[in-house]
Amino acid sequence: MTATLGPEQLFQYYRFSLYNSPFTAHDEGCAIDLYPERGAPSPVAGEVIETKTVTAPSKPYAAEHDHLILIDTGEYVARTLHVDPTVEAGDTVEVGDSLGELVRAGFFAPWVPNHIHLGFRTHEANAYRASGSLPVTATVELTGVEWDGTGTVTDAGETWARLDAPVHPAPGEQFAGIASGGGVLDGGFPHYDGGGVLAGGTQATLAGQSVGTLADRTVEWDDCTVLANGTPITGVALFCAQDNIGAKLVGRDLSLSVGAHVDVTVEKS
């Protein structure tokens, strides 16, 4: 059994990822993170069953509490996190309706932007456990764009830097990502346990290097190190986007300034 999200739902968000997370809820692509430009538009329609506040890990840049919203879609129970709800039990929501305000909770790594976490359960399943959601499929056209590992930094923060390559083939018209074996590579490489290859890709590759073993659409990363201009970094954040797909390099105290040329390489242990 698989839950699907189509264009009406996904084009509300500038980016999505199924595998770019360290948490078990995303194992095998059983959850999706949705990144809105503003607000917290609902990815589903249905009746709100419950909202619940939970304690988040303590981090200096993050809120102490996160929030769970359960929505009965009729077919499934949708489970969302990272939104401080303005809805309550008994409310009916449509796709695009506001659920509340995004919360930057302690579950986020410092380089991760605010987003909505979404998973689906059958009505008989426990909706409160972190794991146990159904696999999610994004039923939109996905284009993989080849990347040779080079680029120039266009934006940067203390823990991340974005390159100008690869270039999105049709911004605003379709979702695209970094190509891998005829598909799109998704996940945090190699800093999270694994990743995925979406859109029917047959190999896990990055910058011309094989980076893992693919089973169905899920990848077990090889033991690798990512280097930027010869210096080890935490890794590359991989996703599907409808605008900017320039490679995003992440790491604590990442010293890459805007305008710098970067050559990203992958070394296997």
N, C-alpha and C positions, 0 to 999 in steps of 0.2 A: 504494500500500500504506500502510495506517494502523494504528498500534498503539492499542489502547483500554484505558482504565482504568474500571472500574465501581464501583458503590456499596460493595461489600465492601472494595475497596482504598482508595477515596478517603475514606470516613467514618472512617478511622483518623487523619485529619489535620484540624486545625481550619481550614486554609487551603490553597489551591493556586493556582498561576499558571503559565501557559505562556509568557508574553511579558515578564514583569517582570524582565528581565536585560539587561546590556549585551553578553553573549557570543554569538558566532555559533552556538553549540550550540542556542540558542533561536530562531534565525531560522525564520520560517514556522510557529512553534509546534511545533518538532521536539524539544522537551524540556519537562519539567514539574518545577516545584519544589514539594515537599510539606512542609508545616509541621506536625510532630507536637507535641502538648502535652508529651510526655515521651518519652525514649528515642529509638530509631531503628527503628521497626517496618518490616519489609520490605514493600514494595508489591507484590512478585511472589513466586511460588513457582518453585523450580527447584534446579539444582545449581550451586554456586559453582565457576566456572572458574578465577578468579585474583583475587588482591588485590595492589595495587601502590601504593606510596607515591610521591608526586610533590611537587616543590617549589612552594610557593605564593608569590605576590607578597608582598613585605615590607611589612607595615602594623603600626603600633604596637599595635593592638587585636586582632590576629589571630595564629593559629598559623602557624609557618613551613612546615608540611607539610599536604598534603591526601592523600586516599586514594581510589583507584578500586577498585570491586568489580564484577566481571563475573559475571553469573548467567545460565545457560542455562535459559530457560523452556520449551524444547521448540520453541516457535514462533519465538522471537527470542533474541538476546543482550541482556539488560538491563544497562545501564551506569549505576552510581550513583556519586555523589561526595559529599563532605562528611561521611563517616562513618568513624571510626577502627574498623576491623573487629575483631570477636571471632570471625568466621567465617574459614574458610580453604578453599583449593581442595579439592574433593571433598565438602564439607558439603552437605547438602540443607536448604533452608529452605522454609517455608510462609508464606503471606501473614500478616503480623502477628508473625512471629518476629523477635527482636532481631538486627540486623546488627552492633551495636556501640554506640559513643558518638558523638553529633554533634560535629563539629569546626567551629569558627568560623575558617575559613581566610582567607587574604589575598585570595581572589577576591571577598569580600563587601564591598559598600559599608557605611559605618558604620551606616546606618539599617536594614540588612537583618537580620531574625532568623535564627537557626539553622534549617536545613532540609536535606532530602534532594533532591539533583538526580537526575533519572531520565530516561534516553533509551533507545531501542530500536534495535538494528541487526539486519539479516539476518545469518545465519551466515557468509555470504561476505564481508561488509563488514569494514573495518578498525575494530576496537573501541577503538582507542587514540587515534585522531584526535578533536579536539574537535568537529568538524562531521561531518555525515553520518548523523545519526539520522533515523528515520522520523517523520512528523507524528504527534502524539499527540492523541487525542480523549477527552474526559472524558464518559462516558456516564451522567451523572447529571442530574437536573432542575436547571436553573439559572434563577433569577429575577432580573430586572433591576429595581432600585428607583430611582425618579427622585430626583435631588438638585439643589437650586437653587443650590448653592455656599456655603450658610451653615451654621453650626453653632457649638457651644461645645466648647472643648478639654476632654477628659476625662482624657487621659494625655499625658505629654510627656517627651522626653529632649533631649539636646543637639542631636540631628540630626533629630528627628521630633516630630510632634504629631498626636494622633488626635482627630477630632471625634465628636460624638454623633449626627451625621446623615451619610447616611441611616440609617434604623433597619431592622434585619433583620426580615423578615415572619414568620419561623418558626424561631427559633434552635434548633439541634440536630436539626431535621427535614429541612432541605434546604440547598443551597448557594445563595448570592445574591451580588450585587455591584452596582456602580453602573451604572444603565441607560444603554444607548446604542443608539438606533435599533431598539428591540425586542429587543436582546440585552444582553450584559454586557461592559463595557469592561475590558480586561486590559492591564497593562504599566506602564512607568514613563514618565509623561508630564510634560514633553517631554524628560526628561534621558537617556533611552535612545533608540536610533535609531528604534524603531517599537513598535507594540503590536498588539493584536488585538481583535476583537469576537466573542465567543463566543455560543453558543445562537441562531444564525441572525439576528443583528442586521444591519441594512441600512445603518447610518450610524455614523460615529465622532463622537460628541458628548460634551461634558462641561460640566456647569453651564449648559446651554442654548446652548453655542457649538460650532459645527463645528470639529473639531480635527485632521482628517486625511482622507486618501484611502483608502478600503477596497477591497481586492482579495481576493476570496474571504473569508477571515476575518482577513487580515493588514492592518495599517494603517501607512501612511507618515505620520508626524506632520507637520502644517503647522509653519511657523516661528513658534513661539508662546512667550510668557512667562506663567508662572503667578504671580499676585500674591495675597498674603494681607493683607487690610486695606491694600491699596495698595503693599505692599512686595514686590519680586520674591523668589521662593524657587526652590529647585531644581525642585520639581514635586510631583506626586501619585503615590503608589504605589497601583496598582490590582490587584485580585485577586478571587478567589471564596472565600467563607468560609461556614462553617456556624454562626457565632455573630455576631461583631461585624463589620459592614461599614462602620462610620463612616469617613469619608474620612481617609486618612493623608497628611499633608503632610510633605515631607522637605526637608532642606537643611543645610548646615554652619552651625553657630552659629544655629540657628533659635530666635528669641526669642519663643516663644508659650507662655504659662504656663497651667496648669490653671485653668479658669473663664473664660478670655478668649473673647469672642464673635469669630468670624472670618467674614469675607466673602471668599470665594475668587472671583477673576475671571481670565479668560483674555484676553490681548491678542495679536493677530496682528501680526507685523512687516510 
